[in-house]
Amino acid sequence: MNRAALTKRLVGALKNREAVVGGIGNSNWDLWGAGHRPENFYMLGSMGLAAPIAMGVALAQPKRRVFALEGDGSLLMQLGCLSTIAAQAPKNLCVIVWDNGIYQITGGQGTPAAASRTDIVAIARASGIAGATWAADQTEFDALVARALTTDGPHLIGVKIDNEPGRTQTDRDPIRFRESFMRAMAEAV
């Protein structure tokens, strides 16, 4: 599957000012390319922090659905966050893991998950995230996003993707992103 196409599908399904935290590199570039929304937060240079930041937003805003878009390599940098997400159990959180088996933005080196056949969804389940599952295709991805929008989580959706790089790049204006996101989070859902 293709990360950019699925990111557009996700953004197209958002109707209630849901927050989306895009991980560094291609995850946030595809989020930017899907159409900027004030509810989007773009990670710039902090590998592995999309899921923990999204968890914080979900805990602070329990009425707002929150999505984290994270690459497999980035998630491996903060793997312990899965146990913390399970322990805190934010009902409104969904982590989407784009798994291409490589550290794409640093040169395409294989991730430990690819080398050792580590199953990120199985790790999430073993950490206590019962709503962790692989999306087999685009139709199932759409159904899992719909489930995350309508049922209690936390949810984690693993997606095996191709290696196509992001086609756009996020503006490099972290202060503007922070201010826009903070204003959007201050508004009621």
Phi, psi and omega per residue, in radians:
M1 nan 2.910 -3.070
N2 -1.989 2.198 -3.079
R3 -1.054 -0.773 -3.116
A4 -1.097 -0.769 3.141
A5 -1.119 -0.736 3.141
L6 -1.225 -0.599 3.083
T7 -1.098 -0.724 3.080
K8 -1.085 -0.696 3.112
R9 -1.104 -0.755 3.111
L10 -1.053 -0.933 -3.095
V11 -1.047 -0.646 3.105
G12 -1.131 -0.424 -3.137
A13 -1.490 -0.182 -3.070
L14 -1.470 2.114 -3.074
K15 -2.179 -0.169 -2.994
N16 -2.202 0.718 3.060
R17 1.031 0.621 3.085
E18 -1.091 2.549 3.091
A19 -1.553 2.490 3.070
V20 -2.301 2.176 3.088
V21 -1.861 1.994 3.140
G22 -1.602 2.194 3.088
G23 -1.126 3.015 -3.061
I24 -1.105 2.748 3.013
G25 1.219 -2.306 -2.999
N26 -1.040 -0.579 3.125
S27 -1.060 -0.780 -3.134
N28 -1.430 -0.479 3.083
W29 -1.118 -0.721 3.102
D30 -1.198 -0.605 3.066
L31 -1.114 -0.761 3.092
W32 -1.064 -0.771 -3.125
G33 -1.169 -0.427 3.126
A34 -1.333 -0.178 3.131
G35 2.097 2.012 -3.113
H36 -1.139 2.391 3.042
R37 -2.304 2.539 3.103
P38 -1.046 -0.411 -3.128
E39 -1.413 0.014 3.086
N40 -1.591 2.388 3.032
F41 -2.099 2.202 -3.043
Y42 -1.864 2.064 3.105
M43 -1.273 2.310 3.093
L44 -2.179 1.686 3.004
G45 1.534 0.230 -3.139
S46 -2.123 1.502 -3.054
M47 -1.154 2.274 3.051
G48 1.525 0.126 -3.057
L49 -1.838 0.019 3.140
A50 -1.097 -0.822 -3.121
A51 -1.148 -0.799 3.101
P52 -1.096 -0.685 3.110
I53 -1.156 -0.765 3.115
A54 -1.069 -0.663 3.091
M55 -1.077 -0.753 3.108
G56 -1.063 -0.741 3.103
V57 -1.115 -0.762 -3.128
A58 -1.084 -0.706 3.127
L59 -1.202 -0.660 -3.131
A60 -1.316 -0.440 -3.065
Q61 -2.233 1.225 -3.011
P62 -1.133 -0.258 3.108
K63 -1.585 -0.126 -3.105
R64 -1.843 2.274 3.029
R65 -1.263 2.444 -3.061
V66 -2.302 2.322 3.104
F67 -2.078 2.444 2.980
A68 -1.977 2.308 3.053
L69 -1.890 1.962 -2.985
E70 -2.336 2.397 3.033
G71 -1.351 2.762 3.140
D72 -1.063 -0.733 3.121
G73 -1.109 -0.719 3.119
S74 -1.144 -0.767 3.132
L75 -1.079 -0.657 3.115
L76 -1.094 -0.439 3.109
M77 -1.217 -0.427 -3.104
Q78 -2.310 0.754 -3.026
L79 -0.988 -0.523 3.121
G80 -1.090 -0.321 3.141
C81 -1.121 -0.430 3.130
L82 -1.122 -0.703 3.089
S83 -1.153 -0.664 3.123
T84 -1.183 -0.727 3.082
I85 -1.054 -0.786 3.125
A86 -1.079 -0.740 -3.115
A87 -1.177 -0.718 -3.139
Q88 -1.364 -0.487 3.057
A89 0.876 0.919 3.062
P90 -1.156 2.092 -3.061
K91 -1.186 -0.307 -3.016
N92 -1.837 0.263 -3.047
L93 -1.886 2.394 2.997
C94 -2.338 2.189 3.066
V95 -1.804 2.177 3.060
I96 -1.861 2.135 -3.108
V97 -1.879 2.021 3.081
W98 -1.506 1.913 -3.033
D99 -1.902 1.773 3.031
N100 -1.923 0.058 3.060
G101 1.303 0.174 -3.131
I102 -2.429 2.766 2.920
Y103 -1.509 1.520 -2.933
Q104 -1.127 -0.750 -3.031
I105 -1.407 -0.148 3.128
T106 -1.835 0.149 3.071
G107 2.178 0.048 3.057
G108 1.463 0.342 3.068
Q109 -1.125 2.519 3.111
G110 -1.176 2.472 3.069
T111 -1.403 2.795 3.030
P112 -1.011 -0.553 3.121
A113 -1.076 -0.727 3.137
A114 -1.224 -0.719 -3.070
A115 -1.212 -0.654 -3.057
S116 -1.892 0.087 -3.131
R117 1.085 0.604 3.087
T118 -1.173 2.331 -3.110
D119 -1.760 1.825 -3.072
I120 -1.099 -0.665 3.115
V121 -1.142 -0.715 3.096
A122 -1.109 -0.660 3.082
I123 -1.111 -0.749 3.118
A124 -1.070 -0.759 3.105
R125 -1.098 -0.789 3.140
A126 -1.127 -0.442 3.087
S127 -1.364 -0.216 3.103
G128 1.972 0.135 3.101
I129 -1.623 1.590 -3.060
A130 -1.116 -0.492 -3.115
G131 -1.513 0.551 3.119
A132 -1.677 2.282 -3.128
T133 -2.720 2.752 3.051
W134 -1.547 2.451 2.992
A135 -1.585 2.129 -3.088
A136 -1.366 -0.508 -3.099
D137 -2.786 -3.116 -3.086
Q138 -1.111 -0.657 3.136
T139 -1.105 -0.762 3.114
E140 -1.204 -0.639 3.061
F141 -0.997 -0.857 3.124
D142 -1.023 -0.728 -3.141
A143 -1.154 -0.679 3.126
L144 -1.209 -0.649 3.053
V145 -1.117 -0.776 3.114
A146 -1.039 -0.703 3.103
R147 -1.109 -0.742 3.139
A148 -1.140 -0.490 3.125
L149 -1.404 -0.275 -3.010
T150 -2.196 -0.165 -3.122
T151 -2.203 2.829 3.139
D152 -1.247 2.461 3.094
G153 -1.953 -2.676 0.246
P154 -1.315 2.673 3.109
H155 -2.038 2.651 2.963
L156 -2.408 2.227 3.124
I157 -2.001 2.049 3.059
G158 -1.641 2.369 -3.099
V159 -2.334 2.093 3.026
K160 -1.369 2.121 -3.065
I161 -2.124 2.903 3.048
D162 -1.368 -3.118 -3.097
N163 -1.743 0.319 -3.132
E164 -1.147 2.191 3.131
P165 -1.266 2.795 3.053
G166 -1.035 2.521 -3.093
R167 -1.616 -0.331 3.124
T168 -2.090 2.903 3.014
Q169 -2.220 2.448 3.124
T170 -1.101 2.456 2.977
D171 -0.965 2.586 3.125
R172 -1.707 1.246 -3.113
D173 -2.392 1.267 -3.040
P174 -1.074 -0.563 -3.137
I175 -1.170 -0.761 3.103
R176 -1.074 -0.755 3.128
F177 -1.083 -0.790 -3.140
R178 -1.063 -0.836 -3.109
E179 -1.125 -0.762 3.123
S180 -1.087 -0.782 -3.135
F181 -1.139 -0.749 3.135
M182 -1.093 -0.717 3.085
R183 -1.098 -0.752 -3.129
A184 -1.127 -0.678 -3.136
M185 -1.273 -0.374 3.109
A186 -1.329 -0.339 3.137
E187 -1.472 2.489 -3.104
A188 -1.185 2.635 3.098
V189 -1.548 nan nan
